Amino acid sequence: FLLLVQKGYRCMPYHNWHHAFSVAHFSYACMKNLRLIERGIITKLQGLSLLVASLCHDLDHRGFNNSYMTQTGSMLARLYSSEGSINERHHLSQAICILNDPGSKILDSLSTEQFMESIDYLRELILATDLANHFRILKDLKNLTSENIIENQRLLLSMIITCCDLNDQIKSWDTVYRVAELVYTEFFTQGDLERQMGMSPNLMFDRKKANVPKLQIECLDGVIIPTYKIFT
């Protein structure tokens, strides 16, 4: 299963197997260090689903965001644009294909009911990695407390996988700096293509106009810190 997942990632600067492994490692660290399963905050099945979703959440990422997919009329946009979260729905589809591969059916020992529940969690978790979805539920996330998380497990899981997806930004400076370079390598490649097609790239995708330190601080202030404050 792991080898197929690894092969499912393209050689992108950022959205690659290394990123997927980092996200999965952070989800495992959260579960173990915070004893989420032992304390009854999440179930074993939810923990398994979180780990699988973390590994698979960017499968076959092509290095372009959902907006680019839509504007260029890509094949994936034609498949998924009516539902939104184009990339994430493709990642989910790839994950289910791997889970159905004869040599990779790691969920086969589950009962039918457990299997369907796990796939349901997998769908929710991978779609939750679309930051547009994260901002849609941010108001609800802010209402999470240590007293009500058990009755809001799905909301909690969505926040956890978002934190896992962004975990590079809370590590050492060397890691933060290196990952930012990889992210903007991808962003600027997309921006270059958009300019060639006569489109006007968003500021963070425009290598001629982007002020990376300023953009990173905006990301920290607008996304990373608020999300991790809730998690904490």
C-alpha positions in Angstrom: 0.0 0.0 0.0 2.7 2.5 1.0 4.8 1.8 -2.1 1.8 2.4 -4.4 1.0 5.6 -2.6 4.6 6.7 -3.0 4.5 6.0 -6.7 1.2 7.9 -6.9 3.0 11.2 -6.1 4.6 13.2 -8.9 8.0 14.8 -8.7 6.6 18.2 -7.8 8.8 20.7 -5.8 6.4 20.7 -2.8 3.3 18.5 -3.4 5.3 15.3 -3.4 5.8 12.1 -1.4 8.1 13.9 1.1 5.2 16.3 1.9 2.7 13.4 2.3 5.1 11.6 4.6 5.6 14.7 6.7 1.8 15.2 7.0 1.3 11.5 8.0 4.2 11.7 10.5 2.6 14.7 12.1 -0.8 13.1 12.3 0.8 10.1 14.0 2.7 12.3 16.4 -0.5 14.1 17.3 -2.3 10.9 18.0 0.5 9.4 20.1 1.7 12.4 22.0 -1.8 13.7 22.8 -3.1 10.2 23.4 -6.2 11.0 21.3 -7.3 7.4 21.1 -6.4 6.3 24.6 -8.3 9.3 26.0 -11.4 8.5 23.9 -11.2 11.8 21.9 -11.1 9.9 18.6 -11.8 6.2 17.9 -9.3 3.7 16.5 -11.1 3.7 13.2 -10.9 7.5 13.0 -7.2 7.3 13.8 -6.7 4.8 11.0 -8.7 6.9 8.6 -6.7 10.0 9.6 -3.4 8.3 8.9 -4.5 6.9 5.5 -6.0 10.3 4.6 -2.7 12.1 5.6 -0.7 9.7 3.3 -3.1 10.1 0.4 -4.3 13.7 0.7 -2.3 15.0 -2.3 -2.0 11.9 -4.5 -1.2 12.8 -8.2 -1.0 16.5 -7.5 0.0 18.3 -10.7 1.4 21.4 -9.0 -1.6 23.7 -9.9 -4.3 25.0 -7.6 -8.1 24.6 -8.0 -8.5 28.1 -9.5 -6.0 27.3 -12.3 -7.7 24.0 -13.0 -11.0 25.8 -13.5 -9.7 28.7 -15.5 -7.8 26.5 -17.9 -10.7 24.0 -18.4 -8.5 21.1 -17.4 -9.7 17.5 -17.5 -9.9 17.4 -13.7 -12.0 20.5 -13.8 -14.4 18.9 -16.3 -14.7 15.9 -14.0 -15.1 17.7 -10.6 -15.8 21.4 -11.0 -19.5 21.1 -10.4 -18.7 19.7 -6.9 -15.8 22.0 -6.0 -12.4 21.1 -4.4 -11.2 19.8 -7.8 -7.7 18.7 -6.7 -8.9 17.1 -3.5 -11.6 15.1 -5.2 -9.0 13.7 -7.6 -6.7 12.9 -4.6 -9.6 11.0 -3.0 -10.4 9.1 -6.2 -6.7 8.0 -6.5 -6.7 6.9 -2.9 -9.8 4.7 -3.3 -8.2 3.2 -6.5 -5.1 2.2 -4.5 -7.3 0.8 -1.6 -9.1 -1.3 -4.2 -5.8 -2.7 -5.7 -5.6 -6.4 -5.0 -2.2 -6.0 -3.2 -3.1 -2.9 -1.2 -6.4 -3.6 0.4 -5.3 -2.6 3.9 -8.9 -2.1 5.0 -10.0 -5.6 4.1 -10.1 -6.8 7.7 -12.8 -4.3 8.6 -16.4 -5.2 8.6 -18.6 -3.8 5.8 -20.0 -1.2 8.2 -16.5 -0.2 9.4 -15.2 -0.1 5.9 -17.9 2.3 4.7 -17.4 4.4 7.8 -13.7 4.6 7.1 -14.2 5.6 3.5 -16.6 8.3 4.7 -14.0 9.7 7.0 -11.4 9.4 4.3 -13.6 11.5 2.0 -14.2 14.2 4.6 -10.6 14.4 5.7 -9.1 14.7 2.2 -11.7 17.3 1.2 -10.9 19.2 4.4 -7.4 19.8 3.1 -8.8 22.3 0.7 -8.2 25.6 2.5 -11.4 27.0 1.0 -13.3 24.4 3.0 -11.2 25.2 6.1 -12.3 28.9 5.9 -15.9 27.9 5.4 -15.9 26.0 8.8 -13.6 28.3 10.6 -16.4 29.9 12.6 -17.5 26.5 13.8 -13.9 25.5 14.6 -13.6 28.6 16.9 -16.5 27.2 18.9 -14.6 24.0 19.7 -13.7 23.5 23.3 -12.2 20.7 25.4 -15.7 20.1 26.7 -17.5 19.7 23.3 -14.9 18.0 21.1 -16.3 14.5 21.6 -19.7 15.5 20.1 -17.8 17.4 17.3 -15.3 14.7 16.3 -15.7 15.2 12.6 -15.0 18.9 13.0 -12.0 18.2 15.2 -10.6 15.7 12.7 -11.0 18.2 9.9 -9.0 20.7 11.9 -6.3 18.2 12.8 -5.6 17.2 9.2 -5.4 20.9 8.3 -2.8 21.4 11.1 -1.0 18.3 9.8 -1.0 19.7 6.3 0.5 23.0 7.5 2.9 21.5 10.0 6.1 22.5 8.2 5.3 26.1 9.2 5.7 25.4 12.9 9.0 23.6 12.7 12.5 25.0 12.8 13.5 28.1 10.8 15.6 26.0 8.4 12.5 23.9 7.6 10.1 26.8 7.3 12.5 28.6 4.9 13.2 25.5 2.8 9.6 24.6 2.5 8.6 28.2 1.6 11.1 28.1 -1.3 9.6 24.8 -2.6 6.0 26.2 -2.3 6.9 29.3 -4.3 8.8 27.3 -6.9 5.5 25.6 -7.6 3.5 28.8 -7.3 5.7 30.8 -9.7 5.7 28.0 -12.3 1.9 28.2 -12.3 2.1 32.0 -12.6 4.5 31.8 -15.5 2.1 29.6 -17.4 -0.8 31.8 -16.6 1.1 34.8 -18.0 2.0 32.9 -21.2 -1.8 32.2 -21.6 -2.6 35.9 -21.3 -4.0 35.5 -17.8 -3.1 37.8 -14.8 -1.5 35.7 -12.0 -2.5 36.2 -8.4 0.1 38.1 -6.5 1.5 35.1 -4.7 2.0 33.3 -8.1 3.7 36.2 -9.8 7.5 35.9 -9.5 7.8 39.5 -10.7 5.6 41.1 -8.0 5.6 38.7 -5.1 7.2 39.8 -1.8 7.7 36.3 -0.3 8.6 37.4 3.3 5.5 39.6 3.4 3.3 36.8 1.9 4.6 34.3 4.4 3.9 36.6 7.3 0.3 37.1 6.0 0.0 33.3 5.8 1.2 32.9 9.4 -1.1 35.7 10.6 -4.2 34.7 8.6 -4.0 30.9 8.5 -1.3 29.2 10.6 -1.5 31.0 13.9 -5.4 31.2 14.1 -5.7 27.5 13.3 -3.0 26.3 15.7 -4.5 28.5 18.5 -7.7 26.6 18.2 -5.9 23.3 18.1 -3.9 24.3 21.2 
